[in-house]
Amino acid sequence: MKITSDQLAALQLQQKNAARNASGEGFAQALAQELQSDSVTAGTAATPTGPVVRLDQALQAAMLTQPTEQTIMDKMSSLLSKWENYSQIIGAADGDLREGYNLLADIRQDIRDVKSDLARKPGLGQNLESMVEELDILATTEEFKFNRGDYLN
């Protein structure tokens, strides 16, 4: 179990209070101790209380967040599957429009994710970027149709 500086400061304060109550000190001495303890806790508050991240851990985490070609293609596959589900829901005579709208919101979020991945990993191809742009335009158009009331039960 790790002892943090907050726990240590609380323990020290508790010990000081117990010692002060037991010995019957005067007011001036108690005031001096409190002022001293305030300066100690102010000094410990400046230190970080969270876990310290080493440089190699930070670099490893940065490398893991870099999108690979495979992760981008997996996201694109998922995105196209969602488009198929969306078209089936909207195209059905008794389709649930709320489900369709929620799926459209998921599609818009996936498009933003893929765009950000492509921005962090340039050079995957102009065709993929243009395809994502067309899907974004299609999603915007579908959202506009929903808001205009084209899809009514």
Phi, psi and omega in degrees: 000132179270142177257120180272166181293331177294317179294320180295317180295321179294319179295317179296320179295320178296319179294322179295319179295320179294320180291322181293317181292327184283325187268348178066046182291165178278168182297318183297319180290321178295321178295319179296321179293319179296317178297322179292319181292328176296321179290328178290316180290330176293323178290325180281337179290335181285339180281145180292135181264347180279176179291144181275128180264126178282162183297318181294326177291321179294319179293321179295318179295322179294323179290326180289332181277348177289125182289142175258169179298323181294317180295323178293319180292325176296319178295322178294320178297316177297320180297315179292326176295321177295324177296320178297315178298320180298315181294326177291320180293314182288326183283341181288147181295326180248036182292148180273112183290328178295317178296319178297317180293319177296321178294323177296322177295321176297320179297317180298320179293319178296323178296318177299319180297315181294320178298318179293323177296319179293327178291326179279342182233073181290156176094011178280345177133139180290329182296319180293319179295319179291327177294318178294321177297319178294322177294325177294318177296319178296318179295320178296319178296317180295321178295321177297320178297319178299313183292331180282337179098023180292328182259103179236144178281000000 
